[in-house]
Amino acid sequence: MSRTDVDRTAPTAPRRAVHAFFVLACITAGGMFCFKLHEFLRTIKRDELAGFAFDPIVIYGLVACGFFLLLVWAFLSGQFKDVERAKYEMFERLAQQERDEGLSFDRVEPDP
């Protein structure tokens, strides 16, 4: 079977399982982030070192917001629809480059 003969569409059940896991992981990570942020803010208000964590919280929040926006962009633009496609495109480009350059590399299987 060649690389072009492989069916690149995943069955529905595994795709739904991956999406469910993805959503659950994002909700869990978001909840833990909010909990950690809440604990930092409580520390700032009650301790004598009132301002020690303000800058890290702002930077941490901005970085987290940036990653969240990248995640939303990737999801909305369809980056998660066919994650295997990039691999097959890379193999096809390599084979095309070998044909264009007149190269013929034999695929050597490792010895058992």
N, C-alpha and C positions, 0 to 999 in steps of 0.2 A: 504494500500500500504506500503510495507516495504521499508527500506532505500536502499536496493539493486535493487528495481524495478524502482527507479527514473531515468529518462533520464537525464544524466549529460551533454549533449551537448546543448549548447545554440543556439537558432535560429540565422541565419546569420545577419539579420537586427540589433538586439540589440548588437551583437558583433561588427559590423562595427561602430555603434554609440559610443560604449565605446572606440574603437580604435581612432575614429576621435576626441573625447573629450580628450583622452590622448595626442594625437599629438598636438592639439590646446593648451592644458594646458602647455605642455613642451615648445612649441614655445613662448608662452606668458611669462612664468617664465624665460626662457633664455633671452628674450629681456629685461625684467625688470632687470635681473641680470647685463647684459651688460651696461644698462643705469646707474645703481647705481655705477658700477665699473668706468665708464667714469666720473661721477660726482666726485668721490673720487680722481681720477687722476687729474682732473682740479683743485680741492681744493689744492692738494699737490703742484702744480706748481705755483699758484699765491699767496697763503697766506704766512704770515711770519712764521706760524707753519708748515713749509714745510714737515717735516718727521713724523708728528703725526699719519697719517693714513697708512703709508707704511706697518707696521707689520700686522695690522688687514686685510688689503687688501690681502696680501700674504696668510695668514692663511685662510681667507674666500674663496679665490680662490682655494686653495688646497683642502679644505673640499668639495667645490662645484664640483670640478673635480672628487674627489673620489666618491661622490654620483652619478654623471653622469656616471662614469664607471660602478658602480654597477647596475644602471638602464639599461645600454646597455647590460651588461652581462646577466641580468635577462631576457631581451627581446630576446636576441639571443639564450639563452639556453631553451626557451620555458616556462618560469615560468608564463607567462600570458595566456597561451593557455587554461588551465582548472583550474581556481582558486578555484573552488568549490570542487575539488577532495580531497584536504587535509581534509576538513571537513568530507566527507564521509568515508575516510580511518580512521580517528580518531574514528568515531562511530563504524565502523567495528572492529577495534582493541579492543575497550572497550567491545563490545559484545563478542568477542572471549575470552578476559580475564575473563569475567564473566562466560562463559561456562567452561573454563579450571579450574577455581577455584571452580566450582560447586555452584556458587552464583546465586540467582534469585531475582533480585530487581524488584519489581512491579513498573511500571511507574504510578505515582499518578498525576492525573489531578487536577489543582487548582480549588477550588470552585468558581462558578460564582458570 
